[in-house]
Amino acid sequence: MNSWVIDWTALIRSLIIGLGANLVVTALGILFYKKNKAIMAMLGCGIMLLVATIIFYSWPSLLVVPDLSGLSQAEAEATLERQQLVPEARPVYSPGTKPGLVGAGSQEPGQGVKVRPGTVVRFGVAVSGQPAVTLPPEPAVGKASVSLFRPKGGESVKCTRFPDGTYHFSALGKVSVLLPNMRLLLWIRPVKPPSETAGWYLQRPPINGIHQVNQDGSWEGTAQIGNAMWPQHTGDILDVAVTIAPENQVQQLLATPGVVTSVSLPGISSDIALGVRVEVR
């Protein structure tokens, strides 16, 4: 949970401007309208509070982005949240940086840049291994592996409700080798409450599934849970998985009409996050 921090500079600035508006209104009212001084003072105070509130929220102080290099993901997120900034972590290969720590030069905006409160600060968390490369299919198949970076087992995911009543959240991860005859598949398994059909539910493109695999092996995807008839609730539990599967197997799955489920995860490699907790926004 983000801590609430008062922007003292903006508050003092807004109070000074509001006080000035109060004095002007009160003086003009007494001078030209000859109204009761107490009433005019109360009117001026009301205008002061209104002006101060508007100024406070519309003119926040700029914040200096801190240096996150060498911090753990949790430390970096806490540091940004304390300064009213929004953290967004990404897995990166960072030679010389211990896995789990923020890589040097991986944050955007960079250290020292002045930004408004609520600005998203993206940073890379080092993972083990080497950047992915495109290799011929046969020699590389045995080396291909995939991992989930977010969500991890036991973590919480924030789900956004779409107009059609479905709920969606993002998933991030890494693949060790990019192969021309292989595809990444994203899967969801409801745990609490359980689904009518037991097993893993394939997240089908174009809206869901894994949309992009970058040259460094990082990937991004979207998972769907719930619908208008069976909405999700905060506290629901599910499992999330990603698999590497041959292209012909992927085509067979995608050609299946309707919802695709599987008791076991198909493919040559997989990573699973168990006990992921849902937070509905």
N, C-alpha and C positions, 0 to 999 in steps of 0.2 A: 504494500500500500504506500502510495506517495505521501510524503510528509508535507504539511501545509506550511509554507514559508511566506512571511510578510515581506513585500517589496517596500522597504522603509523609504528609499529614495523617492519612489513614485508617490508614496503616501504623504510624505512631508511636502512634496511639490504640489500635490492636489489640494492639501489643506491650506497652503499659502494662497493658491489661486482662488480657492473657495472663500477664504476669509476676505480677500480683496473684493470679490463679488458681493459678499455680505455687506461690507462697509459702504460700497457704492450704492447698492439698492436701499439700504437703511437711510443713508444721508439724503438721497434724492427723494425718498418717500416723505421724510420729515420736512424737507425744504419746500417741495412743491405741492404736496397733497395735504399737509398739516394734519396728518392722521395721528392717532394715539402712538406715542413713542414705543410703548411696550409691544403693541401689535406689529409695528414696523420692524422692531428688533426680532420678533419671532419669525416674521416673513423672511427677513434677511438670513436668519439662521437656517431656515428651511432651504433657501436658495443656495446657501453655502454648502450644505450637505449634499444637495443634488449635483451641484457643479463639481464638488470634490470627488463624488462617486464616479461621475462620467470621466473626469480627467484620470482618475486612478486606473480605471479599466481600459481606457483607450490610449494611454501614454505610459506604458510600463518602462522600467529601466532596462537598458541593454545589459546582458550578462556575458561574462568572459568564459569561453569554453575551456575547461581544465584539461590538463595533460593526463591521459588515461594509460599511457604506456607502462607495461609491467604489472598492472593491476589484474586481479582475477575478474571474471565476468560479473560476479556478484558485487565486488567492490566498485567496479566501474559503473554499474547500474545504480548503486546506492549513491555514489558521488554525483552523478548527473541528476538524480531525482531530488537530492538535497538542494540543488541549484535550480530547480524548476525546469529542468531539461528532460527530454524524453529519450531514453536509451533504446538503441536497436542494434543487437549483436549479430555478427555474421561469422561463419567459420572461414578461416583463411590458413594457408600454408605460410608460415613466417620463420624462415631459417634463423636459428640462433635464439628463438623465443621458446620458452618452456610451454608445452601444451597446457591450455587452460588459461593462459595469460593474454592480455591485450598486446598485439604486435605493434612495434614502433611504426609511426607514420600511417597507421591503418584507420585512423578516425577521420570523419568528415562531418561537420567543419573541423578544422584543425585547432590545435592548442592556441589560445590567445585571441581567437576570432570573437568579435562581439555579436551576439545574437539576441533575439527577443525570447522571453520566457515561453516555454512550450515547444521550442525548436527541437526537431529530431536530430540526435547526434548518433551517427552510425559508426561502429567500430568493429574491428576484426579480432576474434579470439583464436589463437593459434591451435591447430590440430596436428596430430602426428601424421607422418606419411609424406608423400611427394606429390607435386601437382599432377593432375591427370594429363595423359597424352593419348593421342589417337594411334592405335596399334592395329596390326592385322588381326582378324578375328580369332584364328585358331590358337596362336601362341599365347594370346592374352586372356582367353576365356577363364582359365584357371586362376588368374590373378585378380580378376574383377571382384571388388567388394564395395558395399554401399553402407552408409551410416546415417542415422538421424541426429541432427544437431539440436533441433527444436521441433516438437517437444521431447523432453526426456521422460523416462519413467517416473511417475510420482509427481510430475510438475502439473501446473495448471495452464490451460489454454483459454484465451478470451475469444468467445464466439460472437460473431456479428449476425444479426437477423436480417435476411434478405426480404424484399417485398412479397415474394411467393411463400413466405413462412418457413423457409429452410434456414439453417444456421451453418456458418462457414468459419473456418480458422486456417491460418497459414502454417505450413511445415517447411523446414529448411534442413539441408543435409549436404553430404559429400559422396561422390563416387570416385573410386581410385583410378578407374580406367574408362575412357569413353570408347565404346565399340560401335561400329556402324550397323551391326546386326543385333543389337541389344537395346532394350527400352527399360526405363524405370517406371514402376507402378506403385501407386499409393493406396493403402488399404486401411479400413476402420473396422474394429470389432466392438460393438456395444457390450458393456459388462453390467452396468447398473443404470437404468433397468436393462435387462437383456432384450435382444430383438426376437421377433417371431421366428426367423430363420437363423439358426446358430451358424457362426463362422465369420469370415472376413468379407467385408463389402468393398468391392473395387470402386475407386474414385475415378469416374470416367471423364475424359475431356469432352468438349473444350472448356467447360466451366470449371470442372474439378480436375484432380489429378496433378501430375507434375508438368508444369508449363515450360520450364526453361532449365537447361543444363549448360553452365558456363564452361569456358575453356579450362579453368582451373579445377573443374570437377564439382563446384558448388551447384546446388539445384534448389529450386523453389517450387512449391506446390500448394494447392488448396484442397481441403477436405470438407465434405458436407455431412452434417448430422441433423437428424430431426426433420420434421416437416410441419405443415399446418395442422394435421391431424394428431401428430405425435411430437409436440414441441419439446425442445431440450430445456433443462432446468439447471441452475447452478448447483453443483454437487454431484451431477451425474458422472459416471466413470466409464472410460472407454480405453481400448488399446489401439495404438497407431503403429503401422508397419510400412516399410518400403522394401521393394524387391527388384532385382535385376532379372529380366526374363527375355528369352529369345524372341525375335521379332515375329516369327510364325505363331508362337504361343500367344503373344499379345494380340495379334490380329484375330485369332480364334475367340479370345475373351471379349474383344470389342465388338465382334460380329454377333455375339449373343444378345438377343433382344431383352429389354427390361433391365432390372437390377441384377448385377453379376455377384454371386457369392461363392466362396470356396472354404471348405473345412480346413485345408492346409494352404500355406502360402506357396504359390508356384514360382519357379525361377531358380537361379544358380546361387544367389546370395541374398541375404535379407538382414534387416535390423528392426528390432521391435522395441517400442516404448510401452511398458505395461502400467496400468493404473493411472492414466492421465485424467485429471479432474477438469470438468467443464465449468467455465465462468461465463454466464450469458450477459451480454451488454445490451 
